[in-house]
Amino acid sequence: MHGLAVPPAVEAERVITAVLADLRSGRHRGVVVDSPPGAGKSTLVVRAAVELAAAGEPLMIVAQTNEQVDDLIDRLVGKAPELRVGRLSAADHQPSERIRGHENVRVAARVADLGGPAVAIGTAAKWATVTEGCWPWAIVDEAYQMRSDALLRVAGRFDRALFVGDPGQLDPFSTVETARWTGLTWDPTQAAVAVLLRHNPELPVHRLPVSWRLPASAAPVVAEAFYPFTGFRAGTGPDDRVLTFTEPGPGDAVDAAVEAAAATGWALHELPARHTVRTDAEAASACAELALRVLRRGAVAVSEHSPAGAPVTADRIAVGAAHRDQVAVIRARLGAAGAGVTVDTANRLQGREYDVTIVLHPLSGRRDATAFHLESGRLCVLTSRHRHACVVVARAGIAELLDAHPSTETVHLDVPVRFPDGWAANHTMLGHLGGRQVRDGPC
């Protein structure tokens, strides 16, 4: 039995069991786990860490940001309160409230000062400064967001490793010219997993098959646009999540967009076609007003976690954009009424989850389609943060812009072709949103 005949929890557990079996077998120096958005990467990392530690195998965990480190520690201690955890950090790092509250967590700048914990955890940047100690096991979280040179700097610290990450989201980036390394199998600007597998093609690769975040209305769309060869399914059915409003609205275009999103999971709030500066004031105002309208209308989210319904408060709403200056304008437009709404770039929204998201399309109002704005990972992050509904804000004409700027990136020898590219992914998403557009203003 496979696919829809198998309950999603059973299907996911089969893959996780296979991953853990590969870890325990000792036959492989590395095990790779690909994960779609919201498939339980952190849950897998915690479960694997607890099992390895329980077997008397000290391990190190490499995360990419301090926020990810603190989140994993919180989950680890929640799963195994007796587990001794060492939080490796900078000398001037101030532990967050949730870390200070755990007695079994020791924070130090040096491995020797951690007291020999069962699990030592820190960022890749911090682990790169460690010059002593070796662990039987390492777990690398968000491994596709880690550059291969960062992996090389910590690889000498462990014997075997579990690499967990999402191949569909943003690639690592560099602020220097990278042409000198193009085509090399050890290109330091590639994702750590990409280089790892090019040199070790025999390593087992598992794929988590279920997204527990994305609703049934979103999983097929995101899978088709960004994961066409692997795919995944939603962990919930079409009737398991419902978004309703307790207050009436004025019946304008903003109302129509939030109601369409609540009913179908998606909406395209389309502004008149126009070339604009990057900080498009009208688009920023539309993003802010959509978030505020969800709050003012008293949105209630019914889900498997809240069968009786839970209010969609400001902290459960996010607005995503491509650039920091766009984020600043949207935040200013939200004002005091939207103080608790998260507004951030795609890079900083990775790994986070909300009930409702509003997305300023990266290509909205542009005259060109640059590689930055076409990057499929950026659009994937922005459109895969929600548990209930996503509203995309964009000026009309993006499809025409894409057709006028077909993908013309130089093809290099020995460089694996990434598919889908941004051009294809954008067209797929626009094709789905086309039937859910709400026009605001004159055509």
C-alpha positions in Angstrom: 0.0 0.0 0.0 1.2 3.5 -0.8 0.1 7.0 -1.2 -3.4 8.0 -0.2 -4.2 4.5 1.0 -1.6 4.9 3.8 -2.3 7.4 6.6 0.2 10.2 6.5 1.5 9.5 10.0 2.2 5.9 9.1 3.9 6.9 5.8 6.1 9.5 7.7 7.0 7.0 10.4 8.1 4.4 7.9 10.7 6.9 6.5 11.8 8.0 10.0 12.2 4.4 11.0 14.4 3.8 7.9 16.5 6.8 8.7 17.1 5.7 12.3 17.9 2.2 11.1 20.6 3.6 8.7 22.0 5.6 11.6 22.2 2.6 13.9 23.6 0.2 11.3 27.0 2.0 11.2 27.3 1.1 7.5 27.4 4.7 6.3 29.5 7.7 7.2 26.6 9.9 6.4 22.8 9.8 6.0 20.9 12.6 4.2 17.3 13.4 4.8 15.5 15.8 2.4 12.4 17.5 3.8 9.6 19.6 2.3 8.4 22.6 4.3 6.9 21.7 7.7 7.7 18.0 7.4 9.1 17.7 10.9 12.8 18.3 10.4 13.3 19.5 13.9 11.3 16.6 15.3 13.5 14.2 13.5 16.7 15.9 14.7 15.5 15.8 18.3 14.4 12.2 18.0 17.7 11.1 16.5 19.7 13.0 19.1 17.8 11.5 22.0 18.3 8.0 20.6 22.0 8.4 20.0 22.5 9.9 23.4 20.5 7.2 25.1 22.8 4.6 23.4 25.8 6.3 25.0 27.0 8.0 21.8 28.0 11.7 22.6 27.1 13.9 19.6 27.4 17.4 18.3 24.6 19.3 16.6 25.4 22.0 14.0 22.7 24.5 13.3 22.9 27.6 11.1 21.6 30.4 13.4 21.4 31.1 17.2 17.6 31.0 17.0 17.7 27.5 15.5 20.1 26.4 18.3 17.8 27.7 21.0 14.8 26.1 19.4 16.5 22.7 19.2 17.6 22.9 22.8 14.1 23.8 23.9 12.8 20.8 22.0 15.5 18.5 23.2 14.9 19.3 26.9 11.2 19.0 26.4 11.6 15.5 24.9 14.3 14.3 27.4 14.4 16.5 30.5 17.2 14.4 32.0 19.5 14.9 28.9 22.6 17.0 29.6 23.0 19.6 26.9 25.9 21.9 26.2 25.2 25.2 24.4 28.4 26.3 22.6 28.3 30.1 22.1 30.4 33.2 21.8 32.0 34.6 24.9 29.7 37.6 25.1 26.5 35.6 24.2 23.6 36.2 26.5 21.4 33.1 26.8 17.7 33.6 26.0 15.0 33.2 28.6 14.0 29.7 27.4 17.6 28.5 27.7 18.2 30.0 31.2 15.2 28.1 32.5 16.7 24.7 31.9 18.9 23.3 34.7 20.5 20.6 32.5 21.7 23.1 29.9 25.2 24.6 30.3 26.3 27.5 28.2 30.0 28.1 27.5 32.3 29.5 24.9 34.7 26.5 25.1 34.0 22.8 24.7 36.1 22.1 27.8 33.8 24.3 29.9 30.6 22.4 28.8 31.2 19.6 31.3 31.1 16.7 28.9 27.4 16.8 27.9 25.6 14.1 26.0 24.7 16.6 23.3 26.8 19.7 22.4 25.1 22.2 20.1 26.1 25.4 18.4 26.1 27.3 15.2 28.3 26.3 12.2 30.2 29.5 12.7 31.0 28.7 16.3 31.9 25.1 15.6 34.4 26.3 13.0 36.4 27.9 15.8 36.6 24.6 17.8 40.1 23.1 17.6 39.8 20.3 20.1 37.5 17.3 20.6 35.9 14.7 18.3 32.4 13.2 18.5 31.2 9.8 17.1 28.2 11.5 15.7 27.1 14.9 14.3 23.7 16.1 13.2 23.7 19.0 10.8 20.4 20.9 10.8 19.2 22.9 7.8 22.1 21.4 5.9 21.0 22.8 2.5 21.4 26.3 3.9 25.0 25.6 4.9 27.8 26.3 2.5 30.2 23.5 1.7 33.2 25.4 3.0 31.5 25.7 6.4 31.0 21.9 6.4 34.7 21.4 5.6 35.7 23.5 8.6 33.8 21.3 11.0 34.1 17.9 9.3 37.2 16.9 11.3 35.2 17.0 14.5 32.9 14.0 13.9 33.1 10.4 12.5 29.5 10.0 11.1 26.7 12.5 10.5 23.0 12.9 9.8 22.3 15.8 7.4 18.7 17.2 7.5 17.4 20.0 5.3 15.0 21.3 2.7 16.4 21.3 -0.8 13.7 23.5 -2.2 14.4 26.6 -0.1 17.0 29.4 -0.4 20.6 28.3 -1.4 23.5 29.5 0.6 24.8 32.9 -0.6 28.2 34.6 -0.8 29.1 38.3 -0.9 32.2 37.7 -3.0 32.6 36.9 -6.7 32.3 33.1 -7.1 33.1 32.5 -10.8 36.6 31.1 -10.0 35.0 28.0 -8.4 32.2 27.4 -11.0 32.2 23.8 -12.2 34.4 22.5 -9.4 33.0 19.6 -7.5 34.1 21.2 -4.2 32.7 24.6 -5.1 32.7 26.2 -1.6 29.6 28.3 -2.4 27.4 25.3 -3.1 25.2 23.8 -0.4 27.0 21.4 1.9 24.7 18.5 0.9 25.2 19.0 -2.8 29.0 18.8 -2.5 28.7 15.9 -0.1 26.7 13.8 -2.5 28.8 14.6 -5.5 31.8 13.1 -3.7 29.9 10.4 -1.9 27.1 9.3 -4.2 26.6 6.0 -2.3 25.3 7.7 0.8 21.6 6.9 1.5 19.1 9.7 0.8 15.7 9.6 2.5 12.8 11.9 1.8 10.2 12.9 4.3 6.8 12.4 2.5 4.4 14.6 4.6 4.1 18.3 5.4 2.4 18.8 8.7 2.4 22.6 8.2 1.0 23.1 4.8 -2.8 22.5 4.5 -4.4 20.3 1.9 -5.0 23.4 -0.2 -1.2 24.3 -0.3 0.8 21.1 -0.3 0.0 20.0 -3.9 0.7 23.5 -5.2 4.0 23.9 -3.4 5.0 20.4 -4.4 4.3 20.9 -8.1 6.1 24.3 -8.2 9.2 23.5 -6.1 9.4 19.8 -5.6 8.2 18.3 -8.9 10.4 15.1 -8.8 10.0 14.2 -5.2 6.6 15.6 -4.1 4.9 15.3 -0.8 1.4 15.3 0.7 -0.3 17.2 3.4 -0.7 15.6 6.8 -4.2 17.0 7.1 -7.3 16.6 5.0 -9.4 19.4 3.2 -11.8 19.6 6.1 -9.3 19.4 9.0 -8.5 23.2 8.9 -11.0 26.0 8.6 -10.5 29.8 8.8 -13.5 31.9 9.6 -14.2 35.5 10.6 -16.3 36.7 13.6 -16.7 40.3 12.5 -18.1 41.7 9.2 -16.0 43.7 6.8 -16.7 46.7 4.5 -16.9 44.5 1.5 -14.0 46.1 -0.4 -11.2 44.4 -2.4 -9.2 43.7 0.8 -12.2 41.9 2.2 -12.6 39.9 -0.9 -9.0 38.8 -0.8 -9.0 37.6 2.8 -12.3 35.9 2.3 -11.0 34.1 -0.8 -7.9 33.0 1.1 -10.0 31.7 4.0 -12.2 29.8 1.6 -9.6 28.3 -0.7 -6.3 28.7 1.1 -5.0 31.2 -1.5 -5.6 34.6 -2.9 -3.9 37.0 -5.4 -4.4 40.6 -4.4 -3.6 42.2 -7.7 -2.8 45.9 -8.1 -2.8 47.7 -11.5 0.2 47.0 -13.7 2.9 49.6 -13.2 6.6 49.8 -13.0 7.6 51.1 -9.6 10.5 51.7 -7.3 11.4 48.8 -5.1 9.7 50.2 -2.1 6.3 50.4 -3.8 4.2 52.4 -1.3 0.9 51.2 -2.7 1.9 47.5 -2.5 3.3 48.0 1.0 0.0 49.6 2.1 -1.9 46.7 0.6 0.2 44.1 2.5 -0.3 46.0 5.8 -4.0 46.5 5.3 -4.5 42.8 4.5 -2.8 41.8 7.8 -4.8 44.3 9.8 -8.0 43.2 8.1 -7.4 39.6 9.3 -7.0 41.0 12.8 -10.0 43.4 12.7 -12.3 40.8 11.4 -11.5 38.4 14.3 -10.1 35.5 12.3 -10.5 32.1 14.0 -8.5 29.0 13.0 -9.9 25.5 13.5 -7.2 22.8 13.2 -6.1 19.5 14.5 -4.4 21.4 17.3 -7.4 23.6 18.1 -10.6 21.7 17.2 -12.7 24.3 19.0 -10.9 27.1 17.1 -8.2 29.6 18.2 -8.1 33.3 17.5 -5.6 34.3 14.9 -3.6 36.8 16.9 -1.0 39.2 15.6 1.9 36.8 16.4 0.2 34.2 14.1 0.4 36.5 11.1 3.5 37.2 8.9 4.2 39.5 6.0 7.1 38.4 3.8 9.1 40.4 1.2 12.3 40.1 -0.7 14.2 43.2 0.6 14.8 44.8 3.9 13.7 48.2 2.7 10.4 46.7 1.7 10.1 45.2 5.1 10.7 48.6 6.8 8.0 50.3 4.7 5.4 47.6 5.4 6.2 47.6 9.1 5.7 51.4 9.2 2.4 51.0 7.4 1.2 48.5 10.0 1.6 51.0 12.8 0.7 50.4 16.4 -2.3 48.3 15.4 -0.1 45.7 13.8 2.8 45.8 16.3 2.8 42.0 16.9 2.7 41.0 13.2 6.0 39.5 11.9 7.4 41.3 8.9 10.6 40.0 7.5 12.6 38.9 4.5 12.4 35.4 3.0 15.9 34.6 4.4 14.8 35.3 7.9 11.4 33.6 7.6 12.9 30.3 6.8 11.9 27.6 9.3 9.1 29.7 10.8 5.3 29.0 10.8 2.2 31.1 10.9 -1.6 30.7 10.5 -1.9 33.4 7.8 0.8 34.9 5.6 0.8 37.9 3.2 3.5 37.8 0.6 4.8 40.7 -1.5 5.7 39.0 -4.8 9.5 39.5 -5.5 8.7 40.4 -9.2 5.9 42.9 -8.4 6.3 46.2 -10.3 9.7 45.3 -11.7 11.0 46.1 -15.2 13.4 43.1 -15.2 13.6 39.6 -13.8 17.0 39.3 -12.2 18.5 36.0 -10.8 17.9 37.3 -7.2 14.2 37.9 -7.8 13.7 34.7 -9.9 15.3 32.4 -7.3 12.8 29.6 -6.8 13.9 29.2 -3.2 12.9 32.7 -2.3 9.3 32.2 -3.6 9.2 28.8 -2.0 10.0 30.2 1.4 7.5 33.0 1.1 4.6 30.8 0.0 5.2 27.9 2.4 5.0 29.4 5.9 1.3 29.1 6.4 -1.0 26.6 8.1 -4.2 28.0 6.8 -4.0 30.8 4.1 -1.6 32.8 2.0 -2.4 36.1 0.2 0.1 37.1 -2.5 0.2 40.8 -3.3 1.5 41.7 -6.8 1.0 44.2 -9.6 -0.5 42.8 -12.8 1.9 41.8 -15.6 4.3 39.4 -13.9 3.5 36.6 -16.4 4.3 39.0 -19.3 7.5 40.0 -17.5 8.6 36.4 -17.2 7.9 35.8 -20.9 9.9 38.9 -21.8 12.8 37.7 -19.7 13.3 34.0 -20.3 16.0 32.3 -18.3 19.3 33.2 -19.9 21.8 32.1 -17.2 25.1 30.8 -18.6 25.4 27.0 -18.7 28.6 25.8 -17.2 30.3 22.4 -17.6 30.1 20.1 -14.5 27.5 22.3 -12.8 24.3 20.4 -12.0 21.2 22.0 -13.5 18.7 23.0 -10.8 15.1 22.2 -11.7 12.7 23.7 -11.4 14.3 27.0 -12.0 12.8 30.3 -10.9 11.2 30.9 -14.2 9.3 27.6 -14.2 8.4 27.9 -10.5 7.0 31.4 -10.9 4.8 30.3 -13.9 3.5 27.3 -11.9 2.5 29.5 -8.9 1.0 32.2 -11.1 -1.0 29.5 -13.0 -2.6 28.4 -9.7 -3.2 31.9 -8.3 -4.7 33.1 -11.6 -8.1 31.7 -10.7 -8.0 33.3 -7.2 -7.1 36.9 -8.1 -8.9 39.9 -6.6 -8.2 43.1 -8.5 -7.7 46.3 -6.4 -8.1 49.5 -8.4 -8.7 50.2 -12.1 -7.5 47.5 -14.5 
